[in-house]
Amino acid sequence: MKASSTVLFGTFSRLVKRMRADSSAKEVHKLRTTARRIEALAVYLPEKVRDKNDDVLNEIHAIRKKSGKVRDLDVQLQLLHRVGGESQRAQYEVLENRLLDKREKKAEKLHKEVKTLQRKKWMNRLDKLAEQVAGTPDSEFDDGSPLEHAKNQLHILAARYPDTVSMVDPEDLHRLRIELKKIRYTAELAGNALAIKRFTAALEKTQDSIGNWHDWLTLSEAAEEALNNYVSSGILMQLRSLTTSAFSSAIQSVTELLSAEAAPEKKAPRSAAARGRARRTA
């Protein structure tokens, strides 16, 4: 865990120093996910370390929230490029310009927040936090393996939706994605072993499926607002259809993940030698 923390803090520091108002979608996404991973790590830090660095951790949280708003618009713009046609060019441009304007404003807010972090004083505080984490004895980290904690959280989540996943409402589905994301980032703290990668890959698949639906939904809502002067909108009809399809896919992915988690574990098949020993002792 401490080894991964060194990489996390180093990556976050470099991203903050490079961040500009016109930074690319890729850089904003990396900043957001790195901040999220640091927040997952902070849960396991000794209380005295968390309390001493509360202001630093709050700033990282603020950066994650603001970068998330920019990232959401980046994804919506990418999705918009997949719909429409020449006959709907005017509507397309109205919606695209609306999203670009929103993106510019959110990026400016993110940059304003980042400029606070780019000051030498704050960067020094971040470096000190990284040093404290690296210097903390393993025995002082909160008890429990991140992987076991993540598995337990997923088990609790599966028990919450035993037979009702297909009836979950959109708000609950979005919250479910956030919980899956937290569980995945917690599990990633445990390292890169094959078992960990398999566990996080299953979570990421479902998380992405829900995220895809939510991105289409948000884009549809933006289109309804931007195109309300049009009597008929082919783009809006497309977006609604794609949103419905993505919702069905998300529900199916959630059902598969939580059903597999709720199912009792199967015993591994016995080897031929073991079966032979069992017959001899019968």
N, C-alpha and C positions, 0 to 999 in steps of 0.2 A: 504493500500500500504506500509506504514512504517513497519507494522508488518511483511510482507513478506520480506522486505529488510533486516531485522535483520537475518532471516533464510538464505537468499541468501548469504550474506557476511560471515556468520559463516560457511556455507557449503563450499564456495569457499576457505576460509582460511584453513580449514581442508584438503581439497583435494590437495591444493598446498603443504602443509607441508608433505603429504604422497607420493606425486608423485615421481616415479623413472623411469629410462629408461626402465625397464621391467614391468611397471605397467600394469594391466590387461585391456582388451578392455572395460570392464564395468566402470573402474575408469576413463579412458580417456574420455569415452562418458559422464559421469557425469560432469567432468571438463568442457567439451565443452558446454553442455547445461546450466550449471550454469553461465558460462561467458556470454552466449547469453542472459540469463534472466537479468543479471546485466546491459547489454547494453540496453535492453528494458526499464529498470527502469530509466537509466540515462537520457533518453529523457524527463522525467517528473521532473527532479531535477531543482531547481532554477539555473539560469545561473551563479551566483556567486559561487555556489558549484561545478558546472561542470568545470568552468574555473580554480578554485583553485586546482582541482584534475585531471586536464587534463592528466598529465603523468601517473597517476595510471590507469585511464580509458583506455589509449592507450596500456598499458601493458596487461590489461585484454583482450582487442581486439586482441593483438598479440597472446596471449595464446589460444584464441578461434580459430584463424585461424590455428595455428600449430597443435592443438589437433584435429581439423577437418580433417587434412591430414592423421593423424594416424588412426582416426576413419574410414575414407573411406576405407583404406586398410584392416582394421579389418573386415569390412562388406564384402569386395570382397573375402577375404579368407573364410568367412562363406559360401558365395554363391558357391564358387568353390567346396566345399565339397558335393554339391548337383548335380554335373555333372560328366561326365566321367565314365569310367569302366576299367576293367582289360586290355582290348585290347588297351586302350589309356593311360595306366599307365605312359609311358615315357613322353608323352606330358603333362600330369597332373603334373608330378613332375617338369618339366621345368618351367611351369607357376607358380606353388606354390612356388618354390624357388625364382623366380623373385619377386613375391609379398612379400615374407618374407624378402628379402634383402632390398626392398624399405621401408618396415615397420620399419625395424631396423634403417635405416638412418633417417626416419622422426621422430621416437621416440627419437633418440639422439638429434635432433634439438629441439624437444619439451622439453626434459629434460634440455638442456642448457638454454633455455628461462626460465624454471621454477626455475632453480637454482638462477637466478637473483632475482626472487620473494621471494625465501626462506630466503633471508638475513633479519636479524632482522629489519633493517632500512625500507625496503619496506613493511614488514608485519605491522609495526607500522603505516605507511602511510595508509595502507588499513583499519586498525582499526579506524584511525581518520576519514576516509571517512564514514565508517559505523556509527560512532558516530554523524557526521554532518547530515547524512540523518535521523537518528532516532530523532535528536534534532530539525529538521526543522519543523516549524509550518505547519499544513495542508494548511493554507491560502497561503503559499509561493510556494507550488508546482504548476507547470503549470496547467492552467485551463483545465477542461474537464475530464470526466470519462474515464479511460482506456478502459472499455467495449464499451462505445459509440464511442470512437475514433476508436477502432478496427472494429466495425460494419460499420462505415463510410468508412474506408479504403477498406473493403471487397466490399462494394457497388460500390465504384469507380472502383475497380478491375473488378467487374462483368460488369460494363458499358463499359469497355475497350474491352471486348470480347463478344459482343452481339450475334453474329452468326458465329464466326470464330474460336471457340475453336478447332474444328476438324481439322483445317488447320494450327494450330500453329506449328512452327518449334521446333526442339529439344532444341535449345538455349533459346528460349522464355519460353518453358515449364520448364526448369531448373530455370530460373529467377522467374517464377511464384511460384515455390515451396519456394524459398527464401522469397518472399513477404508474402506468406501464413504463413510461420514460424514466421516472425516478427509480423504479425497480431495476431497470436495465443499467443505468449509470452506477447504481450501488453495486451490482454484480460485477461490473467492469473493474471495480477497485480491487477485486480478488486476483487479478492477473490475466494471463493469456492462455491458460491451459485449455485443452480441447473441450472439456466438459463445460467450461465457462463460455467459450465461444458458441457452442451449440445452444446453451440456455439463452444467451443474449441475442442470438440470431433469430430465435423463435419470437422473442419479445419484439425485436425490431421489425420483423415482418408484419406483425399485427399493428404495431404502433404506426408504421408507414401507411398501412391500409386505412386506418382511422384518419390519419393526417391527410391523406389524399381526398377522402370524403369531405373533411372539414374545409380544406382549401377550395374545393368546388363550391361548397355551400357559401363560404364567405365571398367568393367571386360572384356568385348568383345574387347575393344580397347587395353587393356593390353595383351590379348591373341594374337591379330594380330601382335603385336610387338614382343612378346616372341616366337611365333611359326612360324615366317615367313620362317624358313628353311624347314618346312614340306610341301610337295606337297599337301597333303590332311590332314585335321584336323577334326576329329569327334567332338572334344571338341569345336572347333570354330564354327562349324555348329550348335551345341546345343545352344551355347551362343547367336548366332544371332537369332535363333528361339525364345529363351526365352526373348530376348530383344524386339523383335517385339511384342510378346504377352503382355509383361509388358507395352509397350507404349500404346497399345490399351486400356488396363485397366486404365492407368493413364488418358488418354483423356476422357474416360467415367466418371471417378470419378470427374474430373474437370468440365465437362459439367453438371453433376448433382448438384454439389455445386453452381456453378455460376448461373445456371438456377433457382435454388431455391431462390437464393439471388435476382435475377432480377425480379422474379414473384411478383405481387402485393400481399400484405398481405390479407389473408381471414379474414372476420369478424367472431368472435366466434358465434356459434349458440345461439339463445336466449332461455332462459329457458321457461318452460310451463307457469309459472306465468307471465313472460314478454309478451308472446304471447297473454295470456288472457287479459292483460291490454291494449295491442294494439288493440284488437278486440273491447273492451268496449269503447275506445276513438275514434274509427273509425266513 
